[in-house]
Amino acid sequence: MKYKFATAINCIDGRTQKPVIDFVRRKFSVDYVDMITEPGPDKILSENKKSGIVKSIKDRVTISIEKHESKVIVIVGHHDCAGNPVNEKTHQTQIKKAIQNVDNWNSGVPVFGIWLNKGWKGTFCSMVLSNIA
């Protein structure tokens, strides 16, 4: 049996893990979610300045896509983020910019953004579909 995977670039915050997995599995009809975690990944990927961290994230995304045939990438921002303590509007702006930067990796899969509110409920923030193979 072949499993369906998605890739989540998520915060290290343990409160986000299960809500993101549940949301992604439900919305994209996948069996598993490869979790790539960093504190405040929306900020890191939107600023695109910490080249070592960005390269590490990209390398892990590549493994997920090549080895697990992941069909989608999601970038997560969330309420009460210790690694990126900004308001929701700033998170949403960062998620949108992060999506554009990750889409420029030309991975061949769509890139979506997810916002987790203070109730840990996920909603789509934005998406880019320009580099789909």
C-alpha positions in Angstrom: 0.0 0.0 0.0 1.3 3.4 -1.0 0.8 6.2 1.5 0.0 9.8 0.7 2.1 12.5 2.3 2.1 16.3 2.8 4.9 18.4 4.2 4.4 21.0 7.0 6.9 23.7 7.8 5.7 24.3 11.3 6.7 25.9 14.6 8.5 23.8 17.3 5.6 24.7 19.7 4.1 21.4 20.7 0.6 22.9 20.8 0.7 23.2 17.0 1.6 19.7 16.1 -1.7 17.8 16.4 -3.9 20.6 15.1 -1.7 21.0 12.0 -1.5 17.2 11.3 -5.3 16.9 11.7 -6.0 20.0 9.5 -3.6 18.9 6.8 -4.8 15.3 6.7 -8.4 16.4 6.5 -8.0 19.1 3.9 -5.6 17.3 1.6 -6.7 13.7 2.1 -3.2 12.5 3.1 -2.2 9.7 5.4 0.9 11.3 6.9 2.4 14.8 7.4 6.2 15.1 7.4 6.8 17.8 10.0 9.7 20.2 9.6 10.0 22.4 12.7 11.7 25.7 13.5 10.7 28.4 16.0 8.8 31.0 14.0 9.2 29.5 10.5 6.9 32.1 8.9 9.3 34.8 9.9 12.4 32.9 8.9 11.1 32.0 5.5 9.6 35.4 4.8 12.8 37.3 5.7 14.9 34.7 3.9 18.0 36.0 5.7 19.2 33.1 7.8 20.7 31.2 4.9 21.8 28.2 7.0 18.4 27.6 8.5 16.6 28.3 5.2 18.9 25.8 3.4 18.2 23.2 6.2 14.5 23.6 5.8 14.7 23.4 2.0 16.9 20.2 2.3 14.3 18.6 4.5 11.4 19.6 2.2 13.3 18.1 -0.7 13.6 14.8 1.2 9.9 14.8 1.9 9.0 15.4 -1.7 11.6 13.1 -3.2 11.4 10.2 -0.8 7.8 10.3 0.4 6.4 11.9 -2.8 4.7 14.7 -0.7 2.1 16.4 -2.8 1.8 19.7 -0.9 3.8 22.0 1.3 2.1 24.1 4.1 3.7 26.9 6.0 2.3 27.4 9.5 2.0 30.5 11.7 0.2 30.5 15.0 -1.2 32.6 17.9 1.1 33.0 20.9 4.3 32.1 19.0 7.4 32.5 21.3 9.7 32.3 18.3 7.9 35.1 16.4 5.9 37.1 19.0 3.9 39.4 16.6 0.3 40.0 15.9 -1.9 38.0 13.6 -1.8 40.5 10.8 2.0 40.4 10.8 2.0 36.6 10.8 -0.4 36.5 7.9 1.8 38.9 5.9 4.9 36.8 6.8 3.1 33.6 5.8 2.2 35.1 2.4 5.8 36.2 1.8 7.1 32.8 3.0 4.9 31.0 0.6 6.3 33.1 -2.3 9.9 32.4 -1.2 9.2 28.6 -0.8 7.4 28.5 -4.2 10.6 29.9 -5.7 12.3 26.7 -4.8 10.5 25.2 -7.8 9.6 22.0 -5.9 6.8 21.1 -8.3 4.1 21.0 -5.6 1.6 23.7 -4.4 2.5 25.8 -1.3 -0.2 26.8 1.1 -0.3 28.9 4.3 -2.1 27.9 7.5 -2.9 30.2 10.4 -3.7 28.6 13.8 -5.8 30.9 16.0 -5.9 31.0 19.8 -8.4 28.1 19.8 -5.8 26.0 17.8 -8.2 25.9 14.8 -6.5 26.1 11.4 -7.6 28.2 8.5 -6.1 28.7 5.1 -4.1 31.9 4.9 -2.9 32.0 1.3 -1.5 29.7 -1.4 0.7 29.8 -4.5 0.2 27.3 -7.3 2.7 28.7 -9.9 5.4 26.0 -9.8 3.2 22.9 -10.0 4.7 20.2 -12.3 
